[in-house]
Amino acid sequence: MTKTDTQGATALPLNTILSGDCIEVMNGLPEASVDLIFADPPYNLQLKGQLHRPDNSQVDAVDDHWDQFASFADYDRFTRGWLAAARRLLKPNGAIWVIGSYHNIFRVGATLQDQGYWILNDVVWRKSNPMPNFRGKRFTNAHETLIWASRGEGAKYTFNYEALKALNEGVQMRSDWVIPLCTGHERLKDDHGDKAHPTQKPEALLHRVLVGCTNPGDVVLDPFFGTGTTGAVAKMLGRDWIGIEREEAYRQAAEKRLSNIRRFDREALQVSASKRAEPRVPFGQLVERGMLRPGEALYSPRGQVAKVRADGTLIGHDVKGSIHQVGAHLEGAPSCNGWTYWHFKRDGKTVPIDLLRRQIRAEMDNA
């Protein structure tokens, strides 16, 4: 499947795994065409020799050729190259997530800033089931770090705050995420029963990133696709995806995996909307429509009274202004959300004026 531009020229090979070097492939894709990039680049672990458990069994560590660089300088050149190619692909309000360990994430972070990205958060993925430190010479490495950055300062990036809050049982989502390593049925195995990929990421991690920072129909690119976790979660969530992977074995595993993934139904793809994204309703509209009448009294939580004026402002004992300004004055506060502060009375009951705003918004949604 491809997405075309307004002139009908082929723009993006959507929902496809592209073979080749990620920098070369990205440079061949159209500029400013991607909403989000999730990148899990080589960590450059610099492992020396084999690692064994106390029972002398060998640990299946990351010693693949794709994770080996001759020097930090070589790794930095590689990082500059793929981050520059990635930034060219991002739409003006696009964003990137990069995951790494202490071996590489600080070098990646510096390069992000050098190239004009704007860091929004770093997130600590705390593994609930980390691999022990078998040599007993360091702390158990129980976390990895993700950097979330917009394409540039001032970009209007996507952040579904309310959806993440709902995902976290109504509590604001923090920047430390406790998620287990990829194990059990989710861990892909090869024909020999070994791990298909040594650093396969859990779907829960990508679910949180994509729900929080994309919307259905957005295009998500993963330049280090591996066995396709990004594509699998994007497909389930109704996002388009593009994967780049140079290793044939990983591409084959990802293709098989993705062929068995089903997209969630349309209703399930909807998430809790940010209040900032909801249509703006001026308080004066409530007055114009007769939902509140000029001269009608509004009440603060402490029983203070202000009256509605014909132009949608309020007047109190010694103050007049908007619902927010009058509320702030009465509370001696720098600001006030007048929609939740003020209440009116109907049939002997005190009702927040925000109920009337919600009625108008519901009408807009059904229009």
N, C-alpha and C positions, 0 to 999 in steps of 0.2 A: 504494500500500500504506500502511496506517495501523497504528499500534500502539494498543491500547486499554487503559484502566486497568481495575481490578478491578470497577468498576461498569458497565463496558461503554461508557463515553463515549469518543468519539474523542480520542486524546491527541496523536499525532504523525503528520504526513504523511511517512512514511519513504520514502527513495529517490526524492525529488521535488525539483524545482527550483521554488522559490517566487518569484514576481515581486513586486517592490516595494522600498520603502525598508527597509534592513536593521533599523533600530531599530523601526519600526512592525511589521514582520513578527515580529521576535523577541518583542516585547511581546504579541503575539497567540498565542504558543505557551505550552504549560503549564509552570509553574514546576518546577524541579529534575527535568528530563526528559532531559538530555543528558550523556553521559559525557565527551566531549572536544570542544573548539572549536579549529579551526585558522583563524586570521584573517590575511588578507593585505590590510590596509586600504590606502586611498590613501596614498602617501608624501608628498604635498604637496611636490613637487620644486622648486617655485618657479622653473621655467625661464624665462629671459628671452631671447626671440628664438630664431632657428634655430641649430642646431649643424651644422657642416660638417667633413668629413674633409679631410686635406691635399690631396686631388685635387679639392676643392670639391664633392664629392657630399654630399647632405644626409643626416644621420643620422636614422633613424626613432626619435626619442626619445619619451618619454611626455609628450604635451602634450594629452591628452584632457580633456574638461570635468570628468570625475569626479575628476580629480586636482588641481583648482584650487580654492583657498580664498582668500578676501579677505584673511585675516590669520591670524597664529598663534592669536589668540583664537578665531576661528571654528573653526579646526582642533581646538583644545582642547575646545571645546563639543561638537563632533562626536565626538571620542574619548571624552569622559565619557559621552555618550549611549549609544554602542554597547557600551562596556565594562560599563555598568550593566545594560543589557538582557541581555548575555551572561552576566553573573554570576548573574542571576535564573534563567537556564535551566539552569545547571550543577547536577548532583547534588552533595550535600555533599562527596563524595570526587572530584568532577570536576576537570578541569584545562583550561588554555588554552595554546595556542601562538600567538604573534603574531610576524610577520616584518616587518622594516622596514629602512630605511637610516639613515645619519646624519642625514638630513633630519627624521625623525620618531620614531625608536625611543626616544630619550631622553625625549621628551615622553610617549610611550605608557607607558614604564616607570614614570615618576613617577605617572601616573594609575592604573596598576594597583595600586601600593602605596597610594595615597590611598583607593582604593575597597575595600581589604581583601583583595585577592589576596595570595598569598604566593609570591614569586619563588623558584623552585627552581634554575634555571640560566639563563645566557645562552649561546647556542650561536652560534658564528661559522661561517656558510656561506662557505667560501673557494672562489671560482669558479676552476676550472682553466683557463677560457678567457674571461677578462673582456674587456669592451669597453675599448679603449685610451682614455687621456685625450688627445683630439685637440688641445686647445689648449696642452698642455704647461705648464700653470700650477699643476697640483696632482698629487698622487700618483694613479696609476691606481686607481680605486675597484674593488677586486677581491673585496669581500666584502659580505655582508649579515648582519644580526644577528637571531637568533630569541630570544624570551624565553619560557621555559616556567614557568608558575605554576599553583599549585593554587588552588582557590576560596578557601581560607583557611588560616591557620596550623594545623598539626596534622591536616590532611586526609590520609586514607590513599589517596593517589593511586596509579594504576597505573604501575609501572615494571618492564618485563621485562628486567632486567639481564642475565640469562644469554642471552636471545635476541639482544640487541645485541652482547654479547661474541662469540657464535657468528658473527654477521653480520660481525664485524671479525676473523675468523680466530683466535679464542681470546684476543684482547687486549682489555682493558677499553676500552669506547667512550669517546673523549675528546669534549671540547666544541668542537673545531674539525673541521669536516666539509669535506673536499675533494670537491666534486661539480660537474660541468660545467654550464654554462647549458643551458637547453632548446634543442636544435638538431635538425637532421636530420628524420627521419621523425616524431619526437615533436612537433615544432613544428607547431601547427595553422595552416593558411592559409585565407584567405577566397577568394571566387570570383575575385578579381583576382590571387591569388598572393601577397598581402601577409600579414603576421602577423595572425592572427585576434584576438590579444590582445598588447599590448606587453610585459606582464610575466608571461607564462605560466611557472609554476614547473616544474622537472623532477620527474618521477614518483619518481625516486630519493630526493629530499628528503622527500616525503610518505611513501614506503615506510618510511623510517627512523623517522619520527615515529610512524606508526601501529603498526608492529611493536613499537616500544619502549614506547608509552604507552596502548595499547588492547588489548582481547581480542576474538575473534570474537563477533559479536552486539551489541557496543557501538554506541551511537549517536554519530556524529560530525557536528557542524554546522559549515558554512563560511558565514559571513555575507557574504563577498565572493567569490562562487563563480566568477566569471569564466567560463573555458571548461572548468571542471570537473575540474581535476587531483585535488582532494581526493576528489571522488565517484568518479572512475575508480579510484584506488588503494584506496579503502575497499571498493568493489564487488569488486575482485580479491581482497582480503584477508578477505572475509566479514564486513565491518562494515556496519551500516546508516548511511545518510548523509542529510543534509538540506542543500540548497543554497539560498542567497538571492542573487538577482541582478536588478538593475533594468534592465540593458541588454538589449534583445531580441536583438541580434545575438550577444551572448555566450551567452545562454540557448540559442539555436538551435544554436550550435556545440557547446555542452556536451551537449545532448540527442543530437545525432548521434554525438558521441564515445562517450557512455555506452551507446548502443544497441549498440555494437560490442565492448563490454568483457565478458569472461567471468570468472566467479568461479573461483578456484582450487578444486581438489577438496578434500574435507573433510580428508584426511590432510595435504595440503600446507599447510593453514592452521595446523596445530599448530606451536608454537615451543618452544624450550628453556625449561623452567620454572625459575623462581627457586628456589634451595634453600630460601629462607624460606617459599615457598608449599607445599613438600612436607609431608606429614603428620608430625607430631612423634612420634618413637619414643623413649620413655624407655630408658635403658641397662638399667634393672631388668627390662624386658620380655625382654631377651635371657637374663637369668638365670632368670626364671620359666619360660621355654620350654625351658630346658636347652641352649640354644645355647652358653652359657658356664656353667660349674659353679662353685659357691662353692669357694674355695680354689685355683681355676685361676690360673696366673700370666699377667700381661700384661707386655709389654715396651715400653720407650720406644725412640726411635731411637738413643739412646746406650747401650742395654743395661740400663738401670735396670729394676727389677722391682717390681711391686705385685700384690697378690692380690685376687681378686674376693670380695666378701662377699655373704651371702645377701640383703641388702636393696638390692643394686645399687650399693653404694659400693665404694671401693677402700681398701686399707690398705698402706702402704709402711713403710720403716724408721722414719721419724719423722713420718709424716703419714697422715691418713685423710680421706676426703671423696669428692666426686663424681669422675668421670673427668676433668672439666675442672679442678677444684680441685687434685687431686693432680698432674696434669700441670703446672699453672702453678707449683706449689711446687717441683717437681723442676727446672724450668727457670729458677726465679727470675724469672718473668715475671708481669705483672699479670693475664693471661688465657691460656687455652689451649683449643684445640678438641680435646677428648679423643677425638672420633671419628676424627680423622686421626692423632692422636698415638700412640694405643695399638694394639698388635698382639698376636695370640695365635699359637700354633703348632699346626699340623695336618700330620701326615704329614711332619714334618721341615721344613716350610715356614713362614715368618713371614707372617701374613695380617693386614691392618688390620681392626679391629672394625667399621669402617664397611661392610664387605662384608655383615655380618650385618644391619645396619640396612637396607641396600638390598634384601635378601631379603624382609624384613618389609614394606617399602613396596611391593614388587612384588606381594605377596599382597594388599595393600589395594587396589591398582589393579585387580586381577583379581577382586576380591570382588563 
